[in-house]
Each structure stands twice: as C-alpha cells, then as structure tokens.
Amino acid sequence: MKNTLKPGLRYEHTFLIPPSKTVPALYPEAEEFRAMPEVFATGFLVGFLEWACIKCINPHIDWPTEQTLGTHINVSHLAATPPGLEVTAKVELIEVEGRRLVFQVEAHDGVEMISKGTHERFIVNKEKFEAKVESKRQR
C-alpha cells in the first residue's frame, strides 16, 4: 500500500451497456434467465461497481503485486437499464482499516439512479493468495 491510500479517494467510471451484460446473458445455461427481460443484470452491475472501486485504488497500491478482492457488497438495484444506455459509477473510499477498504458506491444510467450502497474490498498479495487457492485446489 502507498501512503496515498486514504479515505476521500473518488473515481467515476462509465460503461456502455451491451446485450452481453443483460439478464439473459448472465447464466445462459439457465432457462429462467434466458426467459427474462433484456436489461442490465444485477450480477453484472455488481461487477461494474467492483471495477470502478478497483480503478479508484489501483494507483494507490503496489499493483499488480497487491490486488484487491471483494468481500462484501450491500447495494440496491433500483431501476432497469436497457442495452445501449451508458451507466456511470461514482465511488468513494470512505474507510481504510489495515488492508480492509470500504467504499460508498452509486450508479446512474443517464435517466435515473440505478444503484446505491457500500462495497468492501481487501488488499491481498497476489502471489500468496494464489498459493493459498492452489493449496485449496489440491485438497
């Protein structure tokens, strides 16, 4: 971690929603998902918010040796967004407690607020983390 990793860091990230990020594409193996409306999927929304948080803090950690992993997400999905609209995430780092990071997050689709909440990430050493995962795989 760098000494610039402090509460108050903000980042804004924008993404044009393609059909591949809609509910039917979330789990194409699931008939139930394939039958649902073609709108931005909550699962992809969560990933989009994580992406914005990662972009916010990567300049403030020793990337790629240090990386962050999501450990908690508490967000609403307030409105449907069809493909073709651009979504913007606004994130702010509000807490740093050792390697634990907490963000305030929100997303807007150009028409209305679509998400709001908090997200927690944890800084890991990539090499050590991958070794732990490999150990688990071997069990």
C-alpha positions in Angstrom: 0.0 0.0 0.0 1.1 3.5 -0.7 0.7 6.4 1.8 -1.8 8.0 -0.6 -4.4 5.2 0.1 -6.7 7.3 2.3 -10.4 7.9 2.7 -11.7 10.5 0.3 -10.4 9.0 -2.9 -13.1 9.2 -5.6 -13.5 7.7 -9.0 -16.1 7.9 -11.8 -16.3 5.1 -14.4 -18.6 4.9 -17.4 -19.6 1.9 -19.5 -22.0 1.5 -22.4 -24.3 -1.5 -21.7 -24.1 -4.1 -24.4 -26.6 -7.0 -24.8 -23.9 -9.3 -23.3 -24.4 -7.7 -19.9 -28.2 -8.3 -19.6 -30.1 -10.9 -17.6 -30.4 -13.5 -20.4 -26.6 -13.5 -20.7 -25.9 -13.8 -17.0 -26.1 -17.6 -17.0 -27.0 -18.7 -20.5 -27.3 -22.3 -19.1 -30.3 -21.2 -17.0 -33.6 -21.3 -18.9 -35.0 -19.0 -16.2 -32.5 -16.3 -17.0 -32.9 -16.7 -20.8 -36.6 -16.0 -20.5 -36.2 -12.8 -18.5 -36.1 -9.2 -19.9 -33.0 -7.9 -21.7 -31.9 -5.4 -19.0 -28.6 -4.8 -17.2 -28.3 -7.8 -14.8 -27.7 -7.2 -11.1 -24.8 -9.7 -11.3 -23.1 -7.6 -13.9 -24.0 -4.4 -12.0 -22.1 -5.7 -9.0 -19.1 -6.4 -11.2 -19.3 -3.0 -12.7 -19.2 -1.4 -9.2 -16.3 -3.5 -8.2 -14.5 -2.5 -11.4 -14.9 1.2 -10.5 -13.6 0.6 -7.0 -10.5 -1.3 -8.4 -9.8 1.6 -10.8 -10.1 4.0 -7.9 -7.5 2.5 -5.7 -5.0 0.7 -8.1 -2.8 3.8 -8.3 -2.6 3.8 -4.5 -1.5 0.2 -4.0 1.5 -1.8 -5.4 -0.4 -3.1 -8.4 -0.1 -5.8 -9.7 1.8 -7.4 -6.7 -1.0 -6.1 -4.5 -4.6 -6.6 -5.6 -8.0 -6.2 -4.0 -10.8 -8.7 -3.7 -14.4 -8.0 -2.9 -15.5 -9.3 0.5 -18.9 -7.7 1.0 -21.5 -5.9 -1.2 -24.6 -4.2 0.0 -26.2 -2.4 -2.9 -29.7 -1.8 -4.2 -30.7 -2.3 -7.8 -33.3 0.4 -8.1 -34.2 0.6 -11.8 -33.9 -1.4 -15.1 -31.4 -0.3 -17.7 -31.7 -1.5 -21.3 -28.7 -2.1 -23.5 -27.5 1.0 -25.4 -27.6 3.2 -22.3 -24.4 4.4 -20.7 -24.0 3.7 -16.9 -21.8 5.8 -14.7 -20.5 4.6 -11.3 -19.3 7.0 -8.7 -17.3 5.5 -5.9 -15.6 7.0 -2.9 -13.2 5.3 -0.5 -14.7 6.0 2.9 -12.8 3.8 5.3 -9.3 2.2 5.4 -8.7 -0.2 8.2 -5.4 -2.0 7.6 -6.0 -4.0 4.4 -9.8 -3.6 4.6 -11.3 -0.9 2.4 -14.9 0.4 2.4 -16.5 2.3 -0.5 -19.7 4.3 -0.9 -21.0 3.4 -4.4 -23.7 4.5 -6.7 -24.6 4.1 -10.4 -26.8 6.2 -12.8 -27.9 5.3 -16.3 -28.3 8.8 -17.7 -32.0 8.7 -16.9 -32.2 7.7 -13.2 -30.2 6.4 -10.3 -30.0 2.6 -10.7 -27.9 1.6 -7.7 -26.7 2.8 -4.3 -24.9 1.2 -1.4 -21.5 0.1 0.0 -18.8 -2.3 -1.1 -15.9 -3.7 0.9 -12.6 -4.9 -0.6 -9.5 -6.5 1.0 -5.9 -5.9 -0.2 -4.0 -9.2 -0.8 -0.6 -10.1 -2.0 -1.3 -11.8 -5.4 1.4 -14.5 -5.1 0.5 -15.5 -1.6 -3.2 -15.5 -2.4 -2.8 -17.7 -5.5 -0.6 -20.1 -3.5 -3.4 -20.4 -0.9 -6.0 -21.0 -3.7 -3.8 -23.7 -5.2 -3.4 -25.4 -1.9 -7.2 -25.5 -1.5 -7.5 -26.9 -5.1 -5.1 -29.7 -4.1 -7.2 -30.8 -1.1 
